[in-house]
């Protein structure tokens, strides 16, 4: 099964609702779940730093806030980022590290004097620095994957990216939560940021998400009513790629051929949101579309860029 494919009907419904609505409407449940997840992981992260990287550092949770997944990408030079998947969620954990944190960790790993302030990085990261950032991300991911919604976090995580690779790395949009960690020693400090999808955090049942009562029952009833709402589905099949000049020269009665893979690239959408990639077909006297996999906006952009070359 594709890593981005929902595993059961409940997950499929959650995926569709997020694509259509885009917000959970439960900010406190989201931030409480994110805070509980990271507070539980911090001792393991510290121990991983100490045992695997020989880093004796302070690690503190400095803030939790709501965000958008697409805003996880940092700006400026000297940052590194990786995106890890969990189950059917391809961007379950987006981790970034700022230049000050990279400089601090690199200095400690290579025997820097702890009594001298660390000079910040104001350039693109070197391959060695990117590898060091990856090692830091690996220890964080291993600690976060301790249970709940992140029990199936895909390990090992992808190698970190920086520079142009970071700026062009596709990130989908959607409601998320941002957690900022501060790593520090007497020589300096830096920030590591984790961004996670709200839907996945709530699935974990952490913090306030596990509470029951009239308010929870009301949310469940409201969710049931939302799921009964009717929407119009539209299936669109790609026709062909043409230049503007060719389009301007089209004549009445002219026949345009479909591209060879057009049938397998039908897009199923509703309310101007593309939900799935389908395969066009026929069953008896009726035309049909068969769902192949959820639509990945980032992948679609990348394929469009490649096809345009």
C-alpha positions as a LaTeX table, in Angstrom:
\begin{tabular}{lrrr}
\hline
Residue & $x$ (\AA) & $y$ (\AA) & $z$ (\AA) \\
\hline
Unk1 & 0.00 & 0.00 & 0.00 \\
Unk2 & 1.22 & 3.49 & $-0.78$ \\
Unk3 & 2.45 & 5.37 & 2.33 \\
Unk4 & $-0.07$ & 8.13 & 1.58 \\
Unk5 & $-3.08$ & 5.76 & 1.35 \\
Unk6 & $-5.54$ & 5.77 & 4.28 \\
Unk7 & $-5.59$ & 2.33 & 5.86 \\
Unk8 & $-9.29$ & 2.02 & 6.72 \\
Unk9 & $-12.66$ & 3.76 & 6.13 \\
Unk10 & $-12.38$ & 5.88 & 9.31 \\
Unk11 & $-9.00$ & 7.27 & 8.23 \\
Unk12 & $-10.34$ & 7.81 & 4.72 \\
Unk13 & $-13.26$ & 9.87 & 6.10 \\
Unk14 & $-10.87$ & 11.93 & 8.24 \\
Unk15 & $-8.70$ & 12.57 & 5.20 \\
Unk16 & $-11.69$ & 13.78 & 3.13 \\
Unk17 & $-13.02$ & 16.02 & 5.92 \\
Unk18 & $-9.61$ & 17.68 & 6.34 \\
Unk19 & $-9.36$ & 18.27 & 2.59 \\
Unk20 & $-12.83$ & 19.85 & 2.50 \\
Unk21 & $-12.97$ & 21.76 & 5.79 \\
Unk22 & $-9.29$ & 22.38 & 6.49 \\
Unk23 & $-9.68$ & 23.18 & 10.21 \\
Unk24 & $-10.47$ & 21.12 & 13.30 \\
Unk25 & $-12.14$ & 23.91 & 15.28 \\
Unk26 & $-10.59$ & 22.52 & 18.50 \\
Unk27 & $-7.44$ & 24.57 & 19.18 \\
Unk28 & $-7.05$ & 23.62 & 22.85 \\
Unk29 & $-7.26$ & 19.89 & 22.12 \\
Unk30 & $-4.63$ & 20.30 & 19.42 \\
Unk31 & $-2.13$ & 22.27 & 21.53 \\
Unk32 & $-2.67$ & 20.05 & 24.57 \\
Unk33 & $-2.04$ & 16.93 & 22.48 \\
Unk34 & 1.12 & 18.42 & 20.95 \\
Unk35 & 2.43 & 19.56 & 24.32 \\
Unk36 & 1.75 & 16.18 & 25.95 \\
Unk37 & 3.49 & 14.32 & 23.10 \\
Unk38 & 6.68 & 16.42 & 23.25 \\
Unk39 & 6.88 & 16.69 & 27.04 \\
Unk40 & 6.78 & 12.91 & 27.17 \\
Unk41 & 9.52 & 12.66 & 24.53 \\
Unk42 & 11.95 & 15.28 & 25.90 \\
Unk43 & 13.66 & 13.00 & 28.49 \\
Unk44 & 14.26 & 10.37 & 25.79 \\
Unk45 & 15.58 & 13.03 & 23.40 \\
Unk46 & 18.05 & 14.29 & 26.02 \\
Unk47 & 19.18 & 10.73 & 26.73 \\
Unk48 & 19.56 & 10.03 & 23.00 \\
Unk49 & 21.69 & 13.16 & 22.61 \\
Unk50 & 23.87 & 12.07 & 25.53 \\
Unk51 & 24.26 & 8.40 & 24.56 \\
Unk52 & 24.40 & 8.58 & 20.74 \\
Unk53 & 25.92 & 12.02 & 20.11 \\
Unk54 & 27.78 & 12.72 & 23.37 \\
Unk55 & 25.85 & 15.98 & 23.67 \\
Unk56 & 25.32 & 17.20 & 27.23 \\
Unk57 & 22.82 & 19.97 & 26.54 \\
Unk58 & 19.72 & 21.50 & 28.04 \\
Unk59 & 16.55 & 20.90 & 26.02 \\
Unk60 & 13.41 & 22.84 & 26.86 \\
Unk61 & 9.95 & 23.27 & 25.38 \\
Unk62 & 9.57 & 26.99 & 24.69 \\
Unk63 & 6.17 & 27.15 & 23.00 \\
Unk64 & 3.25 & 25.41 & 21.27 \\
Unk65 & 1.02 & 27.17 & 18.77 \\
Unk66 & $-1.35$ & 26.46 & 15.91 \\
Unk67 & 0.08 & 26.81 & 12.42 \\
Unk68 & $-0.24$ & 25.69 & 8.82 \\
Unk69 & 1.85 & 22.79 & 7.56 \\
Unk70 & 3.05 & 24.82 & 4.57 \\
Unk71 & 4.54 & 27.40 & 6.98 \\
Unk72 & 6.93 & 24.82 & 8.46 \\
Unk73 & 9.57 & 25.78 & 5.90 \\
Unk74 & 12.09 & 28.19 & 7.52 \\
Unk75 & 13.40 & 31.30 & 5.78 \\
Unk76 & 16.98 & 32.52 & 5.49 \\
Unk77 & 20.28 & 30.67 & 5.22 \\
Unk78 & 21.77 & 28.05 & 7.49 \\
Unk79 & 18.61 & 26.05 & 8.25 \\
Unk80 & 18.06 & 22.32 & 7.72 \\
Unk81 & 14.78 & 20.39 & 7.45 \\
Unk82 & 13.44 & 16.86 & 7.13 \\
Unk83 & 9.92 & 15.48 & 6.64 \\
Unk84 & 9.02 & 12.10 & 8.14 \\
Unk85 & 5.97 & 9.95 & 7.38 \\
Unk86 & 3.77 & 7.94 & 9.73 \\
Unk87 & 1.39 & 5.39 & 8.27 \\
Unk88 & $-0.70$ & 7.05 & 5.57 \\
Unk89 & 0.42 & 10.60 & 6.53 \\
Unk90 & 3.45 & 11.58 & 4.39 \\
Unk91 & 4.22 & 14.73 & 6.42 \\
Unk92 & 3.52 & 13.48 & 9.95 \\
Unk93 & 6.57 & 15.24 & 11.39 \\
Unk94 & 8.36 & 18.22 & 9.83 \\
Unk95 & 11.54 & 19.07 & 11.74 \\
Unk96 & 13.70 & 22.15 & 11.23 \\
Unk97 & 16.83 & 23.36 & 12.99 \\
Unk98 & 18.09 & 26.93 & 12.93 \\
Unk99 & 21.71 & 28.05 & 12.20 \\
Unk100 & 22.51 & 28.73 & 15.86 \\
Unk101 & 21.51 & 25.21 & 16.91 \\
Unk102 & 23.51 & 23.68 & 14.04 \\
Unk103 & 26.60 & 25.69 & 15.01 \\
Unk104 & 26.20 & 24.67 & 18.66 \\
Unk105 & 25.89 & 20.94 & 17.93 \\
Unk106 & 28.73 & 20.91 & 15.38 \\
Unk107 & 31.03 & 22.72 & 17.80 \\
Unk108 & 30.30 & 20.23 & 20.59 \\
Unk109 & 30.71 & 17.19 & 18.33 \\
Unk110 & 34.09 & 18.36 & 17.05 \\
Unk111 & 35.58 & 19.41 & 20.39 \\
Unk112 & 34.77 & 23.11 & 20.57 \\
Unk113 & 35.70 & 24.96 & 23.75 \\
Unk114 & 32.52 & 25.08 & 25.91 \\
Unk115 & 33.71 & 28.34 & 27.46 \\
Unk116 & 33.81 & 30.24 & 24.16 \\
Unk117 & 30.61 & 31.63 & 22.62 \\
Unk118 & 29.58 & 29.85 & 19.40 \\
Unk119 & 29.77 & 31.91 & 16.22 \\
Unk120 & 26.43 & 31.73 & 14.35 \\
Unk121 & 26.26 & 30.35 & 10.81 \\
Unk122 & 25.37 & 32.94 & 8.17 \\
Unk123 & 25.80 & 30.86 & 5.02 \\
Unk124 & 24.45 & 27.70 & 3.43 \\
Unk125 & 25.22 & 24.54 & 5.40 \\
Unk126 & 28.05 & 22.22 & 4.38 \\
Unk127 & 27.43 & 18.47 & 3.76 \\
Unk128 & 28.95 & 17.69 & 7.16 \\
Unk129 & 26.67 & 20.16 & 8.92 \\
Unk130 & 23.62 & 18.72 & 7.13 \\
Unk131 & 24.64 & 15.23 & 8.28 \\
Unk132 & 24.95 & 16.48 & 11.85 \\
Unk133 & 21.47 & 18.03 & 11.60 \\
Unk134 & 20.15 & 14.67 & 10.36 \\
Unk135 & 21.62 & 12.92 & 13.41 \\
Unk136 & 19.85 & 15.40 & 15.68 \\
Unk137 & 16.56 & 14.82 & 13.85 \\
Unk138 & 17.01 & 11.05 & 14.13 \\
Unk139 & 17.21 & 11.19 & 17.93 \\
Unk140 & 14.11 & 13.41 & 18.13 \\
Unk141 & 12.14 & 11.17 & 15.77 \\
Unk142 & 13.11 & 8.02 & 17.70 \\
Unk143 & 11.84 & 9.59 & 20.93 \\
Unk144 & 8.60 & 10.89 & 19.39 \\
Unk145 & 7.87 & 7.45 & 17.92 \\
Unk146 & 7.28 & 6.05 & 21.39 \\
Unk147 & 3.55 & 5.41 & 20.97 \\
Unk148 & 0.12 & 6.79 & 20.13 \\
Unk149 & $-0.41$ & 8.29 & 16.68 \\
Unk150 & 3.37 & 8.29 & 16.10 \\
Unk151 & 3.96 & 4.63 & 16.91 \\
Unk152 & 4.31 & 3.89 & 13.19 \\
Unk153 & 6.63 & 6.81 & 12.41 \\
Unk154 & 8.80 & 5.65 & 9.50 \\
Unk155 & 12.38 & 5.17 & 10.70 \\
Unk156 & 15.05 & 5.87 & 9.64 \\
Unk157 & 13.88 & 9.33 & 8.66 \\
Unk158 & 14.92 & 10.97 & 5.35 \\
Unk159 & 18.28 & 12.76 & 5.22 \\
Unk160 & 17.96 & 16.47 & 6.03 \\
Unk161 & 17.86 & 19.03 & 3.23 \\
Unk162 & 19.21 & 22.59 & 3.17 \\
Unk163 & 19.78 & 25.47 & 0.76 \\
Unk164 & 18.00 & 25.18 & $-2.58$ \\
Unk165 & 16.77 & 21.66 & $-1.77$ \\
Unk166 & 15.02 & 23.01 & 1.31 \\
Unk167 & 13.50 & 25.97 & $-0.52$ \\
Unk168 & 12.03 & 23.77 & $-3.26$ \\
Unk169 & 10.95 & 20.83 & $-1.09$ \\
Unk170 & 7.17 & 20.41 & $-1.56$ \\
Unk171 & 5.01 & 20.90 & 1.55 \\
Unk172 & 1.27 & 20.44 & 1.49 \\
Unk173 & $-1.04$ & 22.90 & 3.18 \\
Unk174 & $-3.28$ & 21.96 & 6.07 \\
Unk175 & $-3.92$ & 22.72 & 9.76 \\
Unk176 & $-0.94$ & 21.94 & 11.96 \\
Unk177 & 0.67 & 22.61 & 15.33 \\
Unk178 & 4.16 & 24.04 & 15.81 \\
Unk179 & 6.33 & 23.06 & 18.78 \\
Unk180 & 9.57 & 24.93 & 19.44 \\
Unk181 & 12.41 & 23.37 & 21.42 \\
Unk182 & 15.42 & 25.32 & 22.68 \\
Unk183 & 18.78 & 23.52 & 22.85 \\
Unk184 & 21.41 & 25.30 & 24.93 \\
Unk185 & 24.74 & 25.21 & 26.74 \\
Unk186 & 26.86 & 27.89 & 28.38 \\
Unk187 & 28.33 & 28.61 & 24.93 \\
Unk188 & 25.04 & 29.43 & 23.20 \\
Unk189 & 21.58 & 28.23 & 22.22 \\
Unk190 & 19.45 & 27.54 & 19.18 \\
Unk191 & 15.98 & 26.39 & 18.17 \\
Unk192 & 14.56 & 23.15 & 16.81 \\
Unk193 & 10.98 & 23.31 & 15.51 \\
Unk194 & 8.54 & 20.43 & 15.04 \\
Unk195 & 5.38 & 20.87 & 12.97 \\
Unk196 & 2.67 & 18.18 & 13.01 \\
Unk197 & $-0.77$ & 17.80 & 11.37 \\
Unk198 & $-3.65$ & 18.58 & 13.72 \\
Unk199 & $-5.62$ & 15.54 & 12.57 \\
Unk200 & $-2.79$ & 13.16 & 13.47 \\
Unk201 & $-2.27$ & 14.77 & 16.88 \\
Unk202 & $-5.94$ & 14.37 & 17.77 \\
Unk203 & $-5.87$ & 10.76 & 16.63 \\
Unk204 & $-3.27$ & 10.06 & 19.34 \\
Unk205 & $-5.72$ & 10.74 & 22.16 \\
Unk206 & $-3.22$ & 12.74 & 24.24 \\
Unk207 & $-4.08$ & 15.31 & 26.87 \\
Unk208 & $-7.52$ & 16.88 & 26.53 \\
Unk209 & $-8.23$ & 14.75 & 23.47 \\
Unk210 & $-8.99$ & 11.77 & 25.70 \\
Unk211 & $-11.58$ & 13.55 & 27.84 \\
Unk212 & $-15.25$ & 12.60 & 27.62 \\
Unk213 & $-18.40$ & 14.47 & 28.57 \\
Unk214 & $-21.18$ & 16.61 & 27.11 \\
Unk215 & $-18.80$ & 18.77 & 25.09 \\
Unk216 & $-17.13$ & 15.72 & 23.51 \\
Unk217 & $-20.52$ & 14.16 & 22.79 \\
Unk218 & $-21.66$ & 17.38 & 21.13 \\
Unk219 & $-18.54$ & 17.39 & 18.91 \\
Unk220 & $-19.18$ & 13.80 & 17.91 \\
Unk221 & $-22.82$ & 14.54 & 17.05 \\
Unk222 & $-21.81$ & 17.61 & 15.05 \\
Unk223 & $-19.23$ & 15.52 & 13.21 \\
Unk224 & $-21.90$ & 12.97 & 12.33 \\
Unk225 & $-24.10$ & 15.69 & 10.86 \\
Unk226 & $-21.18$ & 17.03 & 8.82 \\
Unk227 & $-20.55$ & 13.57 & 7.39 \\
Unk228 & $-24.19$ & 13.43 & 6.18 \\
Unk229 & $-23.77$ & 16.59 & 4.10 \\
Unk230 & $-24.13$ & 16.08 & 0.37 \\
Unk231 & $-21.46$ & 17.34 & $-2.03$ \\
Unk232 & $-21.16$ & 17.16 & $-5.81$ \\
Unk233 & $-18.24$ & 15.13 & $-7.14$ \\
Unk234 & $-16.46$ & 16.02 & $-10.39$ \\
Unk235 & $-14.13$ & 13.72 & $-12.31$ \\
Unk236 & $-11.71$ & 15.45 & $-14.69$ \\
Unk237 & $-9.51$ & 13.63 & $-17.18$ \\
Unk238 & $-6.36$ & 15.36 & $-18.52$ \\
Unk239 & $-6.61$ & 15.87 & $-22.26$ \\
Unk240 & $-3.29$ & 16.93 & $-23.78$ \\
Unk241 & $-0.45$ & 19.41 & $-23.42$ \\
Unk242 & $-0.51$ & 22.13 & $-26.10$ \\
Unk243 & 1.12 & 25.47 & $-26.69$ \\
Unk244 & $-0.93$ & 28.67 & $-26.64$ \\
Unk245 & $-0.31$ & 28.96 & $-30.37$ \\
Unk246 & $-1.77$ & 25.51 & $-30.98$ \\
Unk247 & $-4.82$ & 26.31 & $-28.86$ \\
Unk248 & $-5.39$ & 29.55 & $-30.76$ \\
Unk249 & $-5.38$ & 27.56 & $-34.00$ \\
Unk250 & $-8.04$ & 25.02 & $-32.99$ \\
Unk251 & $-10.94$ & 24.69 & $-35.45$ \\
Unk252 & $-14.52$ & 23.46 & $-35.04$ \\
Unk253 & $-14.61$ & 19.71 & $-35.62$ \\
Unk254 & $-10.91$ & 19.19 & $-34.93$ \\
Unk255 & $-10.13$ & 15.95 & $-33.04$ \\
Unk256 & $-7.73$ & 16.08 & $-30.09$ \\
Unk257 & $-6.12$ & 12.87 & $-28.86$ \\
Unk258 & $-5.92$ & 11.94 & $-25.19$ \\
Unk259 & $-2.46$ & 11.33 & $-23.79$ \\
Unk260 & $-1.61$ & 7.61 & $-23.30$ \\
Unk261 & $-1.99$ & 7.70 & $-19.48$ \\
Unk262 & $-5.01$ & 10.03 & $-19.38$ \\
Unk263 & $-7.43$ & 7.34 & $-18.17$ \\
Unk264 & $-5.28$ & 6.54 & $-15.13$ \\
Unk265 & $-4.83$ & 10.21 & $-14.19$ \\
Unk266 & $-8.46$ & 11.23 & $-13.69$ \\
Unk267 & $-8.82$ & 13.72 & $-10.79$ \\
Unk268 & $-11.83$ & 13.42 & $-8.46$ \\
Unk269 & $-12.71$ & 16.72 & $-6.80$ \\
Unk270 & $-15.44$ & 18.58 & $-4.95$ \\
Unk271 & $-15.81$ & 22.19 & $-3.84$ \\
Unk272 & $-12.69$ & 23.03 & $-5.87$ \\
Unk273 & $-10.61$ & 20.60 & $-3.80$ \\
Unk274 & $-8.96$ & 17.65 & $-5.52$ \\
Unk275 & $-9.37$ & 14.55 & $-3.35$ \\
Unk276 & $-8.20$ & 11.49 & $-5.28$ \\
Unk277 & $-6.44$ & 10.30 & $-8.41$ \\
Unk278 & $-8.68$ & 7.80 & $-10.20$ \\
Unk279 & $-8.78$ & 5.52 & $-13.22$ \\
Unk280 & $-11.51$ & 6.14 & $-15.79$ \\
Unk281 & $-13.43$ & 3.10 & $-17.04$ \\
Unk282 & $-16.78$ & 1.58 & $-17.90$ \\
Unk283 & $-19.04$ & $-0.94$ & $-16.13$ \\
Unk284 & $-21.80$ & $-2.22$ & $-18.35$ \\
Unk285 & $-23.51$ & 0.84 & $-19.85$ \\
Unk286 & $-22.18$ & 3.19 & $-17.15$ \\
Unk287 & $-18.93$ & 5.15 & $-17.08$ \\
Unk288 & $-16.96$ & 4.80 & $-13.85$ \\
Unk289 & $-13.89$ & 6.04 & $-11.99$ \\
Unk290 & $-11.90$ & 3.77 & $-9.66$ \\
Unk291 & $-10.06$ & 5.46 & $-6.79$ \\
Unk292 & $-6.31$ & 4.77 & $-7.02$ \\
Unk293 & $-4.80$ & 6.91 & $-4.25$ \\
Unk294 & $-5.28$ & 10.26 & $-2.44$ \\
Unk295 & $-4.24$ & 13.35 & $-4.37$ \\
Unk296 & $-0.82$ & 14.71 & $-3.37$ \\
Unk297 & $-0.62$ & 18.40 & $-4.26$ \\
Unk298 & 3.15 & 18.55 & $-3.77$ \\
Unk299 & 3.76 & 15.56 & $-6.01$ \\
Unk300 & 1.41 & 17.01 & $-8.62$ \\
Unk301 & 3.41 & 20.25 & $-8.70$ \\
Unk302 & 6.68 & 18.35 & $-9.05$ \\
Unk303 & 5.33 & 16.20 & $-11.89$ \\
Unk304 & 4.05 & 19.32 & $-13.62$ \\
Unk305 & 7.48 & 20.93 & $-13.41$ \\
Unk306 & 9.18 & 17.82 & $-14.77$ \\
Unk307 & 6.66 & 17.50 & $-17.58$ \\
Unk308 & 7.12 & 21.14 & $-18.55$ \\
Unk309 & 10.84 & 20.71 & $-19.30$ \\
\hline
\end{tabular}
